[in-house]
Amino acid sequence: MKRVDARLHEAGRNYSWIKTKSFDEKQVSIQSRINSIIKYVINRQNDGGGYTFCKGTDSNAQDTYYGLAILNLLKVPFPNLQKTIDWLNNFIPDNLYSYYYIAKALKLCHQEPNKNLKNFLLSLLYSREGFKTIDVYVEVSSEFEVTFMITELVNMVNVKIDNEKIINWLLNYQNNDGGFGTHGYSNLSSTYHAIASLFNLGYQIKSLSKTLEYVRSCEKPSGGFTVVPNISKPYMEHVYYGTMILDLFGENLRYPENTTRFVLNCQNSNGGFARSEFGISTFEDTFYAVNILRKIGKLGEK
């Protein structure tokens, strides 16, 4: 199943050699950085109320959710709120990803989810397409991303699922090193989506001490996390996954200052954040960056 607006989504991943002038970490205050993030997002709202990370392109569900989520994290009122609500309500989802992002965006706007969401989920579950592993390719971040999305959505619309059965299914993919992944190979992306799904299902994840050890093995003294332990280069999504897993375990980062430095070095002059120090800004990476900085305590309240 393909991610909604995958072409736009992947634009931030395919041009890692492009780098606009970044901020000088020592000379720019956190408040100035926050102001630039807000401007970056608001300037990419289209007249219809939706958002797109790439100016001049149509609004899409994914960026509209991320744009709203970034502003919400920064406690900024949504501009043209009614236009955004109308855009979301007029959007016609056609797959799980679009249903997910529209529902999450509507929730941020204090609106009910799409009236067809419950029936869509029921049909997905009835067809047994919901809870199964999928092959990982460029548009999908892990085998368990679909499961994670479904466990969030069913809670929104009170669809009953067999939590115990899904928990046991997920635990079958925990590997000897404590991480999660298919075919016996763990990675941080799969581990995040598995752990977040288990959390959504009410499982006591703190009992998975070996998983915490695996996540710690991906944490780097130089800052951030890598997708697997034995590589050195972090990317924003993996730093986000590692940070969020630790948060679910009630743990803190071991190297918060170095991780902060990595994240801030990924901010471009337009205010947005890239996947790495050399890349273009996307709403997704900016959402990850703001969450990481907030969890570390660099934006005030955790």
N, C-alpha and C positions, 0 to 999 in steps of 0.2 A: 504494500500500500504506500503510495507516494505522499510525501509531505505537501501540504497546500502551498502554492506559489513557490515550488521548489527552485525554479530558475532564479527568482529573486533571492531566495534564501542562500543559494549556493554562490551568488555573486560575491558575497563576502568571504568565500572560501577559496575561490579560484584565482584571485589576483593578489596573492600574498607578497608579491614583489613590489606592489605599489605602496608608497608611504608618503603621506602628507606631513608637513612640518608638525612635530609633536611639541607638547608643552615641556618647558624646563621645570623639572620636578622641584628644584630648590627655590624657584622664583615665583611660582604660582600657588596661591593659597587654595585650600580645599574649597572655600566658598566660591572662589572664582571658577574652579573646576565645575562645581555644582551648577553655577549659573550658565556655564557653557553647555553642559549636558541638557539643561532645560531648554535653552535656545535651539540646540541641535534637534531635539524632538519636536518642539512646537513648530519650527520652521518646515517640518516635513509632514504637516497635516494638510491634506488636500481640501479643496473647497467643499466637498461633499461630507466632510467630517471624519473620514478614515485617514490612515497614515501609511506611509511608505518610506523605507530608509533611503531609497534612491529617488531623489527629486526628479520630477517630470514623468514619473511612472504612475500607473493606477494604484489606488489603495488596495491593500490585501489584508486578509484576516490575521495572519501571523504578526505583521508589523503593527497593526492596529492594537492588538493585545499587548505586544511588547512596549509600544509607545505609552499606552495608558499605565501599564505596570511600572514603568520607569518613573513617570510623573507621580504615581501613587506612592512609590517608595521614597520619593523626595518631598512628599507632602505638598504637591503643587495641584491646585484645582485644574480640572480638565477644561481646556478651552473649547468653546462651541459644543458644549456637552450634548444638547438636544440633537444637533446635526450628527454627532457621533452615534448616538443611540439610534437615530433613524437609519444611518448607514448600516449599522450592525443588524437591525431588524429586517432591513431590505436585502441583506446578503443571503444567498441561497447556498447553504453548505452541501457538499456532494461527497464528502468522505470524512473519516474520523478526525483527521487533522483540522479540517475547517470547522467541524462541529466543536472541537475542543477549544480552538482559539476564539471563536465567536462566543461560546458559553462563558469562557474565562473573562473576556472583555466585558460582556454584559453584566457579569457579577460585579466587576469593578465599578460599573455605572449604576449599581444597585437595581438592576433589572432582572426579570425572570429569564431563564434560558429559552432558546428556540423551542417553540411548541412541538416540533417534530423530534426533538432530541431523545425523549424517552422511547418513542417507537423505534427510532434508529438504533439505539443501544439494545433494545430487546431483540430486534432482528439480527443484529450482529452477534449477540450472545447465542441466539437460537441456532444460527448457522455455524456456530463454533469457530468463527473467524477471529473472535476476540482474544482468547487466552491461548496463544501458541507462540512459539518462537518464530522469528522471521529471519531471513538472510539479511545480513548487514551490508548495505551499499551506501553510496555517497549521500543519499538523501535521508538516511535513517541513522540516528546516532547510536542505537543499541538494539539488541534482540528484544528487549523488554520495554521499549518505549511505548508501544501500543498498549501493553498491559498497564503501565503507569497511567496513561491517559484515561483508560477505561475506569480504573479504580478511583480516579478523581471525579469523573463525570457521573458515575452511578451514585455517588454520594450527593451530588447536586440535585438529582431528580428522584432520589429514593427508589432506585431499582435494586431489587434484592438479588444477590449473587451468593454462591457457595464459598464464603471466605476461607473456610478450612481447606477445601479442595484446592483453591488457587494458591494458598500459602504453601501447601505441601508440594504443589507443582513447581513453584518458584524455588523452594529449598532444594529440590532435586538438582538445580543448576549451580549450587554452591560447590566450589572446587576445593581441593585439598589445601590450597594456599589461603582459603578464606574468602576469596573474591568470587564473583559470579560471572558466568559466561558459558556459551555452548561449546561442545566438543572438548571440554576440559581446559579451555583457555580463558582465564579471567582478564578483565580489563575494567578500568575505573568507570567508563560510561555504562556498561552493563550492570556493574555493581551498584551504581547510583540508582538506576531505574528499578532494579530488583529491590533494593532496600527501601526506596520511597514507596514502592507498591506495597511491600510488606507493612510498612508503617500505616499506609492508608487503610489496610485491611485489619488493623488492630493488633498486629503481631508485636511481641515484645522484642524489638530489634536489639536492645542492649544485651540480650543473651548471646548474640553473635559476636563474641569477643575476637574470634579469629578473623572476622571480616574487618573489624577495627584495626587489627594488626596489618591486614592487607592494605587498607587505605593509608595507614601510616607509612608503609613501605613505598607508596607512590608520592609521599610528601618530600619536597626537596629543601635542604638547608639554604639553598640560594633563593628560595621562594617559589610558591605554587605547588602544583601536583602534575604528574605525568600520567598518561593513559595506562601505562604498565610500569612496574618498578624500575626496570633496568635501562631506562633511557633518560636523557638529561633535559630535553627541551619541553617546557610546559606550554600549553595553549589555554586560552581563556575558558573554554567550555570544561576542560578537565579541572582547572582550578576551581570553577564553580561547583562541579560535581563533588570534588574532595571536600570543599568547605561545607557544602550542604549535608553531606553524609556525617561529617564530624558534628555538625549542629544537631542532627537527628539523634546522635549518640550522646548529646550533652557535653561534647568535647570542644576544646579550642585549638586553633592552629598552633603549631610549635614555632613557626617562624613568621609571625604576623607582619613585622616590619619589612622583611624581604619580599613577602607576598604582596604587600601594599605597593612596594616599589615596582614589582613586575606589572601589576595592574595599571598603575599610573603611567608607566612607560608605554602602555598600549593606547593611551588617549591621544587622538589627533587634534589638530588645530581647529577642526570644525566642532569639537566638543564631544564627538562620539568615540567609542572604543572599538579597536580591532581585535582580531583573534590573537595576534601576537604583536611584537614591537614593529613589525613590518607588514602592514596590511591596511585595508580600507575599513572605515567605520561601518558597523551594522547595528540595527536596533537590538538584535539578539545578543551580540557581544556586549553592547552597552548595558543591557538588562543584567547579564551575568556580572559585569564589572561593578555595577551599583550594588547588587546583592552581596558580593564579596566584601566590598568596602564597608557596607552596613554591618555585616556579621563581624567583621574585625573591630568595628567601633569607630571607624574613621568618619562616619557621617552622623555621629551622635548616637541615638538610640539603636540598640542592636535588634 
